[in-house]
Amino acid sequence: MEGIVSLLDEQHYRVVEDLWTELEQEFSVNGVYITPYPHFSYHVAQHYDLDTVSAVLERITSNITTFQVRTTGLGIFTGDSPVLYIPVVRSLELTQLHEELWNELSAASSGVQEYYQPYQWMPHITIGFGDINGDNLPQIVRWLSERDFTWEFTVNNLALIQETGVKQELKARFDIQNQPVPGESSMERLHWRPLSRAALERILRVREQIIKNTGGRVFEDSTEVIRQMREERTRELMGESEDEL
């Protein structure tokens, strides 16, 4: 499996690594090392189109700012092979980012894990997986029960983790360079997209037409020209629709 994730910030990355080491020493569990990068996941699939995914992650990380998330307590995904994890609180900003990633990545991936769909996504940091079972789980939970897992950390990256056949490896990391703006959501510019060449050429054609019809007075008497251009574009679109039929 492959995944789109955020790696933890430096401080909490080390905290989770130390916790994995302690669990291995105390209970001989090390299944979590199949993905040896402390993280939480947004989207998991069998395969991604690397070029498309890279473009999406680069666009999003260029638009948004770093933001804070919180964790609290311990959680268990039950089943034949239980998963022990630290829940990440699903804030509004985190939810907005996840929904944008889900919408953008669906067409660039195959074998998507449905557990990560927006309506049921539970962001979490895995601390035990693969070799956790009914025998050692109660002991591990008891051992961890007095620890404080109420953290706050900065989300400052998006990354792609890929399967190698033996373990998963970090394929690419995209850092969020922009810092928060007071009074503004970190996701304020989440949906921004660069202007395409076709759109830019269309804008320039409109500008040239306005200049031609107003004798160079771009900002005067241009309402009629704009209306005509809109009607022309509508006729073009209607013609395309008729051709398709």
N, C-alpha and C positions, 0 to 999 in steps of 0.2 A: 504494500500500500504506500501511497504518497500523500503528502499533506501540505496545506497552506497554514502557517503557524505564526505566532509571535514568540520569539525567544525571550526569556525573562531578562530583566535588567541585571547588571553585573552583580550587585549585592545578592539578590534573591536566586540568581543562577547558582552562585556558590553555596547558598543555604540548601538548595535542593540537592545539589551534588553531594554535599556532606551528609544529608539525610539518606540518600541512596547508599552511601558507603557504610553508614551505621547499620542500616537494615541488612546489608549483606553480611556484615560482621556478626550481628546479633542473631540473625535468623536464616542465614545462607540463602537469601532471595536476591536474585540479580536479573530477573527477566526484563526489568524495565530498561536495561542497557541495550536492548534491541534498537531503541531510539535514544541514543545517549546525549540528548540535548534538552535540558529543562525548558519546557514550553507549554503553551496551550494552543489548541487547534481550532481553526475556523471551518475548514473544508478538507475532506479526505476522499481520495478516489484511487482507482487502480492505475490510472495514467492521466497525465496532463500534456497538452501541447505547450512545450516549453516557451516558444517564442510569444505565443498569445498571453500566457500566464505572466511572463516577465514584463510584457508591456502593461498589463493591468496593474501589477504590483508597483511598477515604477510610477505610473500615473497617480495611483492612490497615495502612495507615500510622499509624492511631490506636492500633493494638494492639502493633506491634513496636517495637523500639528500633533506633537506628543500629548499623551493624556494619561491620567491616573486610573488604575483599577484597584479593587480591593478583593481580598480573599477572607474566608472565615471557616473554621472548623475542618472536619474530615467528612468524606463521603465514600460510599461503597456502591459500585455497580454490581449487582448480584448476578449469580449464574454459576455454571459449572467451573468457570475460571474467573473468580471475582477480581475486580479492579479497585484498588485503594487510591483515593485522590483527594486533592485540596480544591474545593469549589471556588471558582472565580465569580464574583458578583456580577450579574449581567446588567450593566448600566445602560442608559440611553445611548451614549456615544458608542459603546461597545456593540450594542444591538444594531445601530445604524451602519457601522463598519462591516459587521458580519453580513447584513442583508445585501450591501453593495458587492461584497466579495462573492456571495452566493450567486447573485444575478449575473455577474460578469464571468464567473468561472464555469458555469453550467455547460455552456457551449464549447468550452475548451477542455473538457474532461470526460472520461468514461469510467463506468463502474463506481459511481458516486455512492458514498456511504450515507444512507438516508437519515441516520441519527443526527447528522449535522444540519438538517434542514432548519430554517429559521424558527419554525413553530415549536421545535422540540430541542433545539441546541442547548446544551449545558456545558459552558466553558469550564475547563478544569485542568489542573496540573497533576499528572499521573505520578504516584510515588511507589506503587506496587502493581505488577502486572505479570501474567504468565505463570509464575510459580507461587502465587497466593492461592491458598486452598482452605477448606473447612477446618483443617487441623492447625495451621499456623495463623490464620486470620485473627481469631480471638486474642492470641498472645500479642500480636503486633499492634492491634487496636488498643489493648490495655497499656502497652509500652508507650504508645504515642499520646495517650489520653490526657496527660498533664502538660502537653506542649501547647504553646500559643501559635495558632496558625492564622491569626488575624493580621494580615499584612496589607500594605499599600505600596504599589510599585508603578513605575512608569512604563507604558507601552511605547517603545521607540523604534520598532522595526516590524516588517513582515518578511517571512522567509519561506522557501520551498524545500521540503525534505523529500528525498527520493529513495526508493528501494534499490538495493544493490544485489539482492539475492542472498546475502548473508546478514546484513543489517541495513538500517536506514542511514543515509548520509545527508549532510547539509549541502544542497545543490546551489542555492543562491540566497543572498540576504539583501534586503532593501531597507536602508535606514530612513527613519523619519527625521528630517533635519530641522523642520520648522518648529519653533517654540510657541507655546500657547499665547494667545492674545487676550488680555483681561476683558471679561464681559462677552467673549465670543466663543461659540462652541468649537471644539477641535475638529468637528466634521462640517464646518461652515462651507468649505469648498470641496467637499467629498465628491460631488458629481461633476466637477469641472472637467472639460475635455479640450484638448488643443484644437484650434481651428483647422479644419481640413483644407487642402489645397483647392478643392472644388468650391468650398464655401467662400474662401478668400477671393477666388476668381470671380464668383458671382457678385460679391460685394463691390469689387472694382468695376465690373461692368455697369452695375447700377449707378455707381458714382459718376462714371464717364457719361452715362446717358443723362443724368441730372445736370451735369455741367454743360453738356451740349444744348439741352433744352432751356436752360436758364441763363445762357450767355455768361457762364462762369460764376453765377451767384448761387453757390451750392446750397445755401441755407435759406434761399428765398424762392417762393412759388414752386416748390418741388413736390407738393402734395399730389398733384395730378400725375406727375411722372411716376411717383411711387405707386399710385393706384394702377396705372397702366402696366407697370412692371409686374405687379401682383397678378393682374388679370392674364398677362402673357404666361406667367409661370403656371397659373391654374389651367390654362388651355393646354400647356405642355403636358402636365400631369394627367389631364383628362384624355389626351391623345394616347399617352402611354397605356392607360387603363383600357382604352378601346382596342389598342393593338394586342394587348394580352388576351382580351376576350376573343 
